[in-house]
């Protein structure tokens, strides 16, 4: 019985780490789901179903490759999937993007503190940077522990808001209001939007999933945890999609759709969801900081802890550019790079056999 309990705990930690690494400010805010799925109307639910399958398959495959290659970072998986030349380029691009995303998340932490508490952004960025650095200093165990706390909170918050919306409007009314809104679509094709969404999130998560597979080193745990994590991401996305669809088209003009929904409820609900938003920024920040620190330490051949302190300090400085400015410039560029890695991983899976 103790062994079975230990297995379930490990599966939960793997699944929570997977979910926590993928979901960030864009997911928890509802903005990603609004644009990549809800904007396509009813067919957006089919997009979520496709994304869920891809999250399950690719998540398990990346962790399994990490286990087989004894990966210390995303580098080993990228070189294996894309070849030495393309893999080296992708390694450099992703490493740079991890550092840039870390700056975006720290800036986002400052923005939430400023907008919700009325405090200076600097206080929020310093706090987010400090907590991120302290967590990452503990390595993979610190990341798994943090996500094990945050992800159940996110699940409860999204489930609660979605259930309240369904109870008030009814599923038939929500489906009826689920009409396409072309102005919100990132691309015309719902399928391409789904692939871009999954690709971007998975490639960002490789920096954590690959070494996670090597550290856990238990195929049964990785497969079960990867599938559980992928299914959880799908359920959460579907809940957010239904919730925002109930308030279309007016919610399309809102910067933080889920916080807008939370404001329709008593004050404690609003404050709880504000905490959730910050926590999801934090979980994405620690994943990016960990991946960036691992690669930087390997390239510079220096100590991991010293690199963590330096990069969190530099990210704090860079966050002064601003959350929205960083987001607008970097994310669209990176979205198309991810397709190369997805194709490479898919070809390796196809040629050399499934996990």
Secondary structure, 3 states (H helix, E strand, C coil): CHHHHHHHHHHHHHHHHHHHHHCCHHHHHCHHHHHHHHCECCHHHHHHHHHHHHHHHHHHHHHHHHHHHCCCCHHHHHHHHHCHHHHHHHHHHHHHHHHHHHHHHHHHHHHHHHHHHCCCHHHHHHHHHHHHHHHHHCCHHHHHHHHHHHHHHHHHHHHHHHHHHHHHHCHHHHHHHCCECHHHCCCCCHHHHHHHHHHHHHHHHHHHHHHHHHHHCCHHHHHHHHHHHHHHHHHHHHHHHHHHHCCCCHHHHCCCHHHHHHCCCCHHHHHHHHHHHHHHHHHHHHHHHHHHHHHHHHHHCCCHHHHHHHHHHHHHHHHHHCHHHHHHHHHHHHHHHHHHHHHHHHHHHHHHCCC
